[in-house]
Amino acid sequence: MTTKEEVKKSFQDLGISKGMALEVHSSLSSFGHLEGGAMTIIQTLKELVTEEGSIFMPALRLSKELPLTEQDKKLGVTVKIKILPREEKRTAMGIVADTFRSLPDTFTGSDVISTSGWGKHAKEALSGGLDWVIHNGGKALLLGVDIYKLTAMHYMEGSTPEDIKQRFAPTEKINKIYPPSEWFMEAGHPPVKAWYTIQKKAFEKGLIKEMQIGSCKAMFFDILSVVSIYENELKTNPYQLWGLNKE
């Protein structure tokens, strides 16, 4: 069993401190058995950053990926996710984020793609999602997950060429069967998992601090320093990044 004191010491060793702004993504199951469960992670982070700091977690109202039917496959569907109602307590964001969202001192946006915030700048989550934490020295803490859970990466995707976006967008036929107001769908996968390329570059630059907390692998880094690598690659080298040919 991993204890709260072990978690707290590890968070301090990573560099989490008073007044810090954090974007947190986590897999509770990665800890194995954690004393106090999800609330141990939440309470420990609050104790360390204090109300002078801020904590942000994802609050996307999305289900986990659902199995594809034979019809889905024929249509070219590769990702099928249900948009959940606002009152839904459990989402694909995980039990830590879902618990954080449910707490009375947490502010959460009302959109499908939303963020929950706590602390000094919590209300920034209501209007700008993660904009504030990205551009004000915020740090990312990944617990048992990797860069593919880092929501801040999506904030750089305005630099993605439109033709790349369209290659994997659902067709009109897919949207007719699965209305975009109720479903999140993708049609196709790039041949390369580009975000792992960004994670590798960040490690090579020494930007990511890594630590084992019990059975959980934790990563800690400055958000803007890492997502800026992605933004630069999208501006200068997008097709090679995704393993695509320019049409």
BAKOL-559198 format. One record per residue: x, y, z of N, C-alpha, C in turn. Coordinates in steps of 0.2 Angstrom, whole numbers, plus 2048, in hexadecimal, padded with zeros to 3 digits. Layout:
N
+------+------+------+-------+-------+-------+------+------+------+
! n_px ! n_py ! n_pz ! ca_px ! ca_py ! ca_pz ! c_px ! c_py ! c_pz !
+------+------+------+-------+-------+-------+------+------+------+
!    X !    Y !    Z !     X !     Y !     Z !    X !    Y !    Z !
...
+------+------+------+-------+-------+-------+------+------+------+
// end
This chain:
247
+------+------+------+-------+-------+-------+------+------+------+
! n_px ! n_py ! n_pz ! ca_px ! ca_py ! ca_pz ! c_px ! c_py ! c_pz !
+------+------+------+-------+-------+-------+------+------+------+
!  804 !  7FA !  800 !   800 !   800 !   800 !  804 !  806 !  800 !
!  803 !  80B !  7FC !   806 !   812 !   7FC !  802 !  816 !  801 !
!  806 !  819 !  805 !   803 !   81E !   80A !  802 !  825 !  808 !
!  7FE !  829 !  80B !   7FE !   830 !   80A !  804 !  833 !  80B !
!  808 !  832 !  810 !   80F !   835 !   812 !  814 !  833 !  80C !
!  813 !  82D !  809 !   818 !   82C !   804 !  816 !  830 !  7FE !
!  810 !  831 !  7FC !   80D !   835 !   7F7 !  810 !  83C !  7F8 !
!  80F !  83F !  7FE !   810 !   846 !   7FF !  818 !  847 !  7FE !
!  81C !  842 !  801 !   823 !   843 !   800 !  825 !  843 !  7F9 !
!  822 !  83E !  7F5 !   824 !   83E !   7EE !  822 !  844 !  7EA !
!  81C !  847 !  7EC !   81A !   84D !   7E8 !  81F !  852 !  7EA !
!  821 !  853 !  7F0 !   826 !   858 !   7F2 !  82C !  857 !  7EF !
!  82F !  851 !  7EE !   835 !   84F !   7EB !  835 !  851 !  7E3 !
!  82F !  850 !  7E0 !   82E !   852 !   7D9 !  82E !  85A !  7D8 !
!  82C !  85E !  7DE !   82D !   865 !   7DD !  826 !  868 !  7DE !
!  821 !  865 !  7E0 !   81B !   868 !   7E1 !  81B !  86C !  7E8 !
!  819 !  873 !  7E7 !   81A !   877 !   7ED !  814 !  87C !  7ED !
!  814 !  880 !  7F3 !   80F !   885 !   7F4 !  80F !  88A !  7EE !
!  809 !  88C !  7EC !   808 !   891 !   7E7 !  808 !  88F !  7E0 !
!  80A !  888 !  7DF !   80A !   886 !   7D9 !  804 !  884 !  7D5 !
!  804 !  885 !  7CF !   7FE !   883 !   7CB !  7FF !  87D !  7C7 !
!  7FA !  878 !  7C8 !   7FB !   871 !   7C5 !  7F6 !  86F !  7C1 !
!  7F8 !  86C !  7BB !   7F3 !   868 !   7B7 !  7F4 !  861 !  7B9 !
!  7EF !  85D !  7BB !   7F0 !   856 !   7BE !  7EC !  851 !  7BA !
!  7EF !  84C !  7B8 !   7EC !   846 !   7B5 !  7EE !  840 !  7B8 !
!  7EA !  83B !  7BA !   7EC !   836 !   7BE !  7E8 !  82F !  7BC !
!  7EB !  82A !  7BE !   7E8 !   823 !   7BE !  7E8 !  820 !  7C5 !
!  7E3 !  820 !  7C9 !   7E3 !   81E !   7D0 !  7E6 !  817 !  7D0 !
!  7E4 !  813 !  7CB !   7E5 !   80C !   7CB !  7ED !  80A !  7CB !
!  7F1 !  80F !  7C8 !   7F8 !   80F !   7C7 !  7FC !  80E !  7CE !
!  7F8 !  811 !  7D3 !   7FB !   810 !   7DA !  7FB !  809 !  7DD !
!  7F6 !  805 !  7DA !   7F5 !   7FF !   7DD !  7F0 !  801 !  7E3 !
!  7F2 !  7FF !  7E9 !   7EE !   801 !   7EF !  7F1 !  808 !  7F2 !
!  7ED !  80D !  7F2 !   7EF !   813 !   7F4 !  7EB !  815 !  7FA !
!  7EE !  816 !  800 !   7EA !   818 !   806 !  7E6 !  81E !  805 !
!  7DF !  81E !  806 !   7DB !   823 !   805 !  7D8 !  825 !  7FE !
!  7DB !  821 !  7F9 !   7D9 !   821 !   7F2 !  7D9 !  828 !  7EF !
!  7D4 !  82A !  7EB !   7D5 !   830 !   7E7 !  7D6 !  836 !  7EC !
!  7D2 !  837 !  7F2 !   7D3 !   83C !   7F6 !  7DA !  83D !  7F9 !
!  7DE !  838 !  7F9 !   7E5 !   839 !   7FB !  7E9 !  83D !  7F6 !
!  7E8 !  83C !  7F0 !   7EB !   840 !   7EB !  7E9 !  847 !  7EB !
!  7E2 !  848 !  7EB !   7DF !   84F !   7EB !  7E1 !  853 !  7F1 !
!  7E1 !  850 !  7F7 !   7E2 !   853 !   7FD !  7EA !  855 !  7FE !
!  7EE !  850 !  7FC !   7F5 !   851 !   7FC !  7F7 !  857 !  7F8 !
!  7F4 !  857 !  7F2 !   7F6 !   85D !   7ED !  7F4 !  864 !  7F0 !
!  7EE !  864 !  7F3 !   7EB !   86A !   7F6 !  7F0 !  86C !  7FC !
!  7F2 !  867 !  800 !   7F6 !   869 !   805 !  7FD !  86C !  803 !
!  7FF !  86A !  7FE !   806 !   86C !   7FB !  805 !  873 !  7F7 !
!  801 !  874 !  7F3 !   800 !   87A !   7EF !  7FD !  87F !  7F3 !
!  7F9 !  87D !  7F8 !   7F5 !   882 !   7FC !  7F0 !  886 !  7F8 !
!  7EC !  88A !  7FB !   7E7 !   88E !   7F8 !  7EA !  894 !  7F4 !
!  7F1 !  895 !  7F5 !   7F4 !   899 !   7F1 !  7F6 !  897 !  7EA !
!  7F5 !  890 !  7E9 !   7F7 !   88D !   7E3 !  7F0 !  88B !  7E0 !
!  7F0 !  887 !  7DA !   7EA !   885 !   7D7 !  7EB !  87E !  7D4 !
!  7E6 !  87A !  7D4 !   7E6 !   873 !   7D1 !  7E1 !  873 !  7CC !
!  7E3 !  870 !  7C6 !   7DE !   86F !   7C0 !  7DE !  868 !  7BE !
!  7D8 !  865 !  7BD !   7D7 !   85E !   7BB !  7D2 !  85E !  7B5 !
!  7D3 !  859 !  7B1 !   7CE !   859 !   7AB !  7C7 !  857 !  7AD !
!  7C2 !  85A !  7AA !   7BB !   859 !   7AB !  7B7 !  858 !  7A5 !
!  7BA !  854 !  7A0 !   7B7 !   853 !   79A !  7B1 !  84E !  79B !
!  7AB !  84F !  799 !   7A6 !   84B !   79A !  7A5 !  846 !  794 !
!  7AA !  841 !  795 !   7AB !   83C !   790 !  7AB !  835 !  793 !
!  7A9 !  830 !  78F !   7A9 !   829 !   791 !  7B0 !  827 !  78F !
!  7B2 !  821 !  792 !   7B7 !   81D !   78F !  7B6 !  81B !  788 !
!  7BB !  819 !  784 !   7BA !   817 !   77D !  7B5 !  811 !  77D !
!  7B0 !  811 !  779 !   7AC !   80C !   778 !  7AD !  807 !  773 !
!  7AB !  801 !  773 !   7AD !   7FC !   76E !  7AA !  7FE !  768 !
!  7AD !  7FC !  762 !   7AB !   7FE !   75B !  7A7 !  7F8 !  759 !
!  7A1 !  7F9 !  756 !   79D !   7F4 !   752 !  7A0 !  7F3 !  74B !
!  79E !  7EE !  748 !   7A0 !   7ED !   741 !  79E !  7F2 !  73D !
!  798 !  7F5 !  73E !   796 !   7FB !   73A !  79B !  801 !  73B !
!  79D !  802 !  741 !   7A2 !   807 !   743 !  7A8 !  806 !  73F !
!  7AB !  800 !  73F !   7B1 !   7FF !   73B !  7B0 !  800 !  734 !
!  7AB !  7FE !  731 !   7A9 !   7FF !   72A !  7A9 !  807 !  728 !
!  7A7 !  80B !  72D !   7A6 !   812 !   72C !  7AD !  815 !  72D !
!  7B2 !  812 !  72F !   7B8 !   815 !   730 !  7B9 !  818 !  737 !
!  7B4 !  816 !  73C !   7B5 !   819 !   743 !  7BB !  815 !  746 !
!  7BF !  819 !  74A !   7C4 !   817 !   74E !  7C4 !  818 !  755 !
!  7C0 !  81E !  757 !   7BF !   81F !   75E !  7B8 !  821 !  75F !
!  7B5 !  81E !  764 !   7AE !   81F !   765 !  7AD !  821 !  76D !
!  7AB !  827 !  76E !   7AA !   829 !   775 !  7A4 !  82D !  776 !
!  7A0 !  82B !  77B !   799 !   82E !   77D !  79A !  834 !  781 !
!  797 !  83A !  77F !   797 !   840 !   783 !  792 !  83F !  789 !
!  794 !  840 !  78F !   790 !   83E !   795 !  78C !  844 !  797 !
!  786 !  843 !  79B !   782 !   848 !   79E !  786 !  84C !  7A3 !
!  784 !  852 !  7A5 !   788 !   856 !   7AA !  788 !  853 !  7B1 !
!  782 !  84F !  7B2 !   782 !   84C !   7B9 !  786 !  846 !  7BA !
!  789 !  843 !  7B4 !   78C !   83D !   7B5 !  792 !  83E !  7B9 !
!  793 !  839 !  7BE !   798 !   839 !   7C3 !  79F !  836 !  7C1 !
!  79E !  831 !  7BD !   7A4 !   82D !   7BA !  7A6 !  82F !  7B3 !
!  7AC !  831 !  7B1 !   7AE !   832 !   7AA !  7B4 !  82E !  7A9 !
!  7B6 !  82F !  7A3 !   7BD !   82C !   7A1 !  7C3 !  830 !  7A4 !
!  7C2 !  835 !  7A8 !   7C7 !   839 !   7AB !  7CA !  835 !  7B1 !
!  7C7 !  830 !  7B3 !   7C9 !   82D !   7B9 !  7C7 !  82F !  7C0 !
!  7C7 !  82B !  7C5 !   7C4 !   82C !   7CB !  7C7 !  832 !  7CF !
!  7CD !  833 !  7CE !   7D0 !   839 !   7D1 !  7CD !  840 !  7CE !
!  7CD !  840 !  7C8 !   7CA !   846 !   7C5 !  7C3 !  847 !  7C6 !
!  7BF !  841 !  7C6 !   7B8 !   841 !   7C7 !  7B7 !  843 !  7CE !
!  7BB !  841 !  7D3 !   7BA !   843 !   7DA !  7BB !  84A !  7DB !
!  7C1 !  84C !  7D8 !   7C3 !   854 !   7D9 !  7BD !  858 !  7D6 !
!  7BA !  856 !  7D0 !   7B5 !   85A !   7CD !  7AF !  85A !  7D2 !
!  7AD !  855 !  7D6 !   7A7 !   855 !   7DA !  7A8 !  859 !  7E0 !
!  7AE !  85B !  7E2 !   7AF !   85F !   7E9 !  7AC !  866 !  7E9 !
!  7A9 !  868 !  7EE !   7A6 !   86E !   7EF !  7AA !  874 !  7ED !
!  7B1 !  874 !  7EE !   7B5 !   87A !   7ED !  7B9 !  87A !  7E7 !
!  7B6 !  875 !  7E2 !   7B9 !   875 !   7DB !  7B4 !  879 !  7D6 !
!  7B7 !  87C !  7D2 !   7B3 !   880 !   7CC !  7B4 !  87C !  7C6 !
!  7AF !  87A !  7C2 !   7AF !   876 !   7BC !  7AB !  879 !  7B7 !
!  7AE !  87A !  7B1 !   7AA !   87C !   7AB !  7A4 !  878 !  7A9 !
!  7A0 !  87B !  7A5 !   799 !   877 !   7A4 !  79A !  874 !  79D !
!  79F !  875 !  799 !   79F !   872 !   792 !  7A1 !  86B !  793 !
!  7A1 !  867 !  78D !   7A3 !   860 !   78D !  7AA !  860 !  78E !
!  7AE !  864 !  78B !   7B5 !   865 !   78C !  7B7 !  86A !  791 !
!  7B7 !  868 !  797 !   7B8 !   86D !   79D !  7BE !  86B !  7A1 !
!  7BF !  870 !  7A6 !   7C4 !   86F !   7AB !  7C2 !  870 !  7B2 !
!  7C4 !  86D !  7B7 !   7C3 !   86E !   7BE !  7C8 !  872 !  7C1 !
!  7C7 !  877 !  7C5 !   7CC !   87A !   7C8 !  7CB !  87B !  7D0 !
!  7D1 !  87C !  7D3 !   7D0 !   87D !   7DB !  7D6 !  882 !  7DC !
!  7D5 !  886 !  7E1 !   7DA !   88B !   7E4 !  7D9 !  892 !  7E1 !
!  7DF !  895 !  7E2 !   7DF !   89D !   7E1 !  7DC !  89E !  7DA !
!  7DE !  89B !  7D5 !   7DC !   89C !   7CE !  7D7 !  897 !  7CB !
!  7D3 !  894 !  7D0 !   7CF !   88F !   7CE !  7CA !  891 !  7C8 !
!  7C7 !  897 !  7C9 !   7C2 !   899 !   7C4 !  7C4 !  89A !  7BD !
!  7CB !  89A !  7BC !   7CE !   89A !   7B5 !  7CB !  894 !  7B1 !
!  7CA !  88F !  7B5 !   7C7 !   889 !   7B2 !  7C1 !  88A !  7AE !
!  7BD !  88F !  7B1 !   7B6 !   890 !   7AE !  7B6 !  893 !  7A7 !
!  7BB !  898 !  7A6 !   7BB !   89B !   7A0 !  7C0 !  899 !  79B !
!  7C6 !  897 !  79E !   7CC !   896 !   799 !  7CE !  88F !  799 !
!  7CB !  88B !  79D !   7CD !   884 !   79E !  7D4 !  883 !  7A1 !
!  7D9 !  881 !  79D !   7E0 !   881 !   79F !  7E4 !  887 !  79C !
!  7E1 !  88C !  799 !   7E5 !   891 !   796 !  7EA !  894 !  79C !
!  7E7 !  896 !  7A1 !   7EA !   89A !   7A7 !  7F0 !  896 !  7A9 !
!  7EF !  88F !  7AB !   7F5 !   88B !   7AE !  7FA !  88A !  7A9 !
!  7F8 !  889 !  7A2 !   7FE !   888 !   79D !  802 !  88E !  79D !
!  7FF !  894 !  79D !   803 !   89A !   79B !  805 !  89E !  7A2 !
!  804 !  89B !  7A7 !   806 !   89F !   7AE !  80B !  89A !  7B2 !
!  80F !  897 !  7AF !   814 !   893 !   7B2 !  812 !  88C !  7B5 !
!  80C !  88A !  7B3 !   809 !   884 !   7B5 !  80D !  87D !  7B4 !
!  80D !  879 !  7B9 !   810 !   872 !   7B8 !  80B !  86D !  7B7 !
!  80E !  867 !  7B4 !   809 !   862 !   7B3 !  80C !  85C !  7B7 !
!  807 !  858 !  7BA !   808 !   852 !   7BE !  804 !  84D !  7BB !
!  808 !  848 !  7B8 !   805 !   842 !   7B6 !  806 !  83C !  7BA !
!  801 !  839 !  7BD !   802 !   833 !   7C1 !  7FF !  82D !  7BE !
!  804 !  829 !  7BC !   802 !   822 !   7B9 !  7FF !  823 !  7B2 !
!  800 !  829 !  7AF !   7FE !   82A !   7A8 !  803 !  82D !  7A4 !
!  803 !  82E !  79E !   808 !   831 !   79A !  805 !  837 !  796 !
!  809 !  83A !  792 !   807 !   840 !   78E !  801 !  840 !  78B !
!  7FF !  83A !  789 !   7F8 !   83A !   785 !  7F2 !  83B !  78A !
!  7F3 !  83C !  790 !   7EE !   83F !   794 !  7EF !  846 !  796 !
!  7F4 !  84A !  793 !   7F5 !   851 !   795 !  7F1 !  855 !  790 !
!  7EB !  858 !  793 !   7E6 !   85C !   790 !  7E9 !  862 !  78D !
!  7EE !  865 !  790 !   7F2 !   86B !   78E !  7F4 !  86A !  787 !
!  7F6 !  864 !  784 !   7F9 !   863 !   77E !  7F4 !  865 !  778 !
!  7ED !  864 !  77A !   7E8 !   866 !   775 !  7E8 !  86D !  774 !
!  7EA !  871 !  779 !   7EA !   878 !   778 !  7EF !  87B !  773 !
!  7F3 !  877 !  770 !   7F8 !   879 !   76B !  7F6 !  877 !  764 !
!  7F0 !  874 !  764 !   7EE !   870 !   75D !  7EB !  875 !  758 !
!  7EB !  87C !  75A !   7E9 !   881 !   755 !  7EE !  881 !  750 !
!  7F4 !  87F !  751 !   7F9 !   87F !   74C !  7F9 !  879 !  748 !
!  7F5 !  874 !  749 !   7F4 !   86E !   744 !  7F1 !  870 !  73D !
!  7F5 !  86F !  738 !   7F2 !   870 !   731 !  7EB !  86D !  731 !
!  7E6 !  871 !  72D !   7DF !   86F !   72D !  7DF !  868 !  729 !
!  7E3 !  867 !  724 !   7E2 !   861 !   721 !  7E4 !  85B !  725 !
!  7E8 !  85B !  72A !   7E9 !   856 !   72F !  7E3 !  855 !  733 !
!  7E0 !  85A !  735 !   7DA !   859 !   73A !  7D5 !  856 !  736 !
!  7D4 !  857 !  72F !   7CE !   855 !   72C !  7CF !  84D !  72A !
!  7D5 !  84B !  72A !   7D7 !   844 !   728 !  7D4 !  83F !  72D !
!  7D3 !  841 !  733 !   7D0 !   83D !   738 !  7CA !  83F !  73B !
!  7C7 !  844 !  738 !   7C0 !   846 !   73A !  7BB !  842 !  738 !
!  7B5 !  841 !  73C !   7B0 !   83C !   73A !  7AC !  83F !  734 !
!  7AA !  83A !  730 !   7A7 !   83C !   72A !  79F !  83E !  72B !
!  79C !  841 !  726 !   795 !   843 !   727 !  791 !  83D !  729 !
!  792 !  838 !  726 !   78E !   831 !   727 !  78F !  82F !  72F !
!  795 !  830 !  731 !   797 !   82E !   738 !  793 !  833 !  73D !
!  793 !  839 !  73B !   790 !   83E !   73F !  788 !  83E !  73F !
!  786 !  83B !  73A !   77E !   83A !   739 !  77C !  834 !  73E !
!  780 !  82F !  73E !   77F !   82A !   743 !  780 !  82B !  74A !
!  786 !  82F !  74B !   788 !   831 !   752 !  789 !  839 !  752 !
!  783 !  83C !  754 !   783 !   843 !   754 !  789 !  846 !  758 !
!  78D !  84B !  756 !   792 !   84E !   75A !  790 !  851 !  760 !
!  78A !  852 !  761 !   787 !   855 !   768 !  787 !  84F !  76D !
!  787 !  849 !  76B !   787 !   843 !   76F !  78D !  83F !  76F !
!  791 !  840 !  76A !   797 !   83B !   769 !  79D !  83F !  767 !
!  7A3 !  83C !  76A !   7A9 !   83E !   767 !  7AC !  838 !  763 !
!  7AD !  83A !  75D !   7AF !   834 !   758 !  7B6 !  836 !  754 !
!  7B9 !  831 !  752 !   7BF !   832 !   74E !  7BF !  82D !  749 !
!  7C2 !  82F !  743 !   7C2 !   82A !   73D !  7C9 !  82A !  73B !
!  7CD !  825 !  73D !   7D4 !   824 !   73B !  7D9 !  826 !  740 !
!  7DF !  823 !  740 !   7E4 !   824 !   745 !  7EA !  826 !  741 !
!  7EE !  82B !  743 !   7F4 !   82D !   740 !  7F9 !  827 !  741 !
!  7FE !  825 !  73C !   802 !   81F !   73D !  807 !  820 !  743 !
!  808 !  826 !  745 !   80D !   827 !   74A !  80A !  82B !  750 !
!  80B !  828 !  756 !   809 !   82B !   75D !  80D !  831 !  75E !
!  80B !  837 !  75B !   810 !   83D !   75C !  811 !  83F !  763 !
!  80C !  83F !  767 !   80D !   841 !   76E !  813 !  83E !  771 !
!  814 !  838 !  770 !   81A !   834 !   773 !  820 !  837 !  770 !
!  820 !  839 !  76A !   826 !   83D !   767 !  828 !  843 !  76B !
!  822 !  847 !  76D !   823 !   84D !   771 !  826 !  84B !  778 !
!  823 !  846 !  77B !   825 !   843 !   782 !  82C !  842 !  782 !
!  82F !  83E !  77D !   836 !   83C !   77C !  83A !  842 !  77B !
!  838 !  847 !  777 !   83C !   84D !   777 !  83D !  851 !  77D !
!  837 !  851 !  781 !   837 !   854 !   788 !  83C !  851 !  78C !
!  83C !  84A !  78C !   841 !   846 !   791 !  848 !  848 !  78F !
!  849 !  848 !  788 !   850 !   849 !   786 !  852 !  850 !  788 !
!  84E !  855 !  788 !   84F !   85C !   78A !  850 !  85D !  792 !
!  84E !  857 !  795 !   84F !   857 !   79D !  849 !  85B !  7A0 !
!  843 !  85C !  79C !   83E !   860 !   79F !  839 !  85C !  7A3 !
!  839 !  855 !  7A3 !   835 !   851 !   7A7 !  838 !  84E !  7AD !
!  836 !  84F !  7B3 !   838 !   84B !   7B9 !  834 !  845 !  7BA !
!  837 !  840 !  7BB !   833 !   839 !   7BC !  835 !  836 !  7C3 !
!  830 !  833 !  7C6 !   830 !   830 !   7CC !  82B !  82A !  7CD !
!  82D !  825 !  7D1 !   829 !   820 !   7D2 !  826 !  821 !  7D9 !
!  81F !  821 !  7D9 !   81C !   821 !   7E0 !  818 !  81B !  7E1 !
!  81B !  816 !  7E5 !   818 !   810 !   7E5 !  819 !  80C !  7DE !
!  813 !  80A !  7DC !   813 !   807 !   7D5 !  811 !  80C !  7D0 !
!  810 !  812 !  7D2 !   80E !   818 !   7CD !  814 !  81C !  7CA !
!  815 !  81C !  7C4 !   81A !   820 !   7C1 !  817 !  827 !  7C0 !
!  81B !  82C !  7C3 !   818 !   833 !   7C3 !  81D !  837 !  7BE !
!  81A !  83C !  7BB !   81E !   841 !   7B7 !  81C !  848 !  7B8 !
!  821 !  84C !  7B9 !   820 !   853 !   7BB !  824 !  858 !  7B6 !
!  821 !  85D !  7B4 !   824 !   862 !   7AF !  820 !  868 !  7AE !
!  824 !  86D !  7AC !   821 !   874 !   7AA !  81D !  873 !  7A4 !
!  816 !  874 !  7A4 !   812 !   873 !   79E !  814 !  876 !  798 !
!  815 !  87D !  798 !   816 !   881 !   792 !  81D !  87E !  78F !
!  822 !  87C !  793 !   828 !   87A !   790 !  827 !  874 !  78B !
!  823 !  86F !  78E !   821 !   869 !   78A !  81C !  86A !  784 !
!  817 !  86E !  785 !   812 !   86E !   780 !  815 !  873 !  77A !
!  819 !  877 !  77C !   81C !   87C !   777 !  820 !  877 !  772 !
!  823 !  872 !  774 !   826 !   86D !   76F !  821 !  86B !  76A !
!  81C !  869 !  76D !   816 !   867 !   768 !  814 !  86C !  763 !
!  813 !  872 !  766 !   811 !   878 !   762 !  816 !  879 !  75C !
!  81C !  879 !  75E !   822 !   87A !   759 !  822 !  875 !  754 !
!  821 !  86F !  756 !   821 !   869 !   751 !  81B !  86A !  74C !
!  815 !  86C !  74F !   80F !   86C !   74B !  810 !  872 !  746 !
!  814 !  877 !  748 !   815 !   87D !   743 !  81A !  87B !  73E !
!  81F !  877 !  740 !   825 !   877 !   73B !  826 !  870 !  738 !
!  822 !  86B !  73B !   824 !   864 !   739 !  81E !  85F !  73A !
!  818 !  862 !  738 !   812 !   85E !   73B !  811 !  857 !  737 !
!  812 !  857 !  731 !   811 !   850 !   72D !  816 !  84B !  72F !
!  81C !  84D !  730 !   821 !   848 !   733 !  81F !  846 !  73A !
!  81D !  84A !  73E !   81B !   849 !   745 !  816 !  844 !  745 !
!  811 !  844 !  741 !   80C !   83F !   741 !  80D !  839 !  73C !
!  812 !  839 !  739 !   814 !   834 !   734 !  80F !  834 !  72E !
!  80E !  83A !  72B !   809 !   83B !   726 !  80D !  83E !  720 !
!  80A !  83D !  71A !   80C !   840 !   714 !  808 !  846 !  713 !
!  80B !  84B !  710 !   807 !   852 !   70F !  803 !  851 !  709 !
!  7FD !  852 !  709 !   7F8 !   851 !   703 !  7F9 !  857 !  6FF !
+------+------+------+-------+-------+-------+------+------+------+
// end
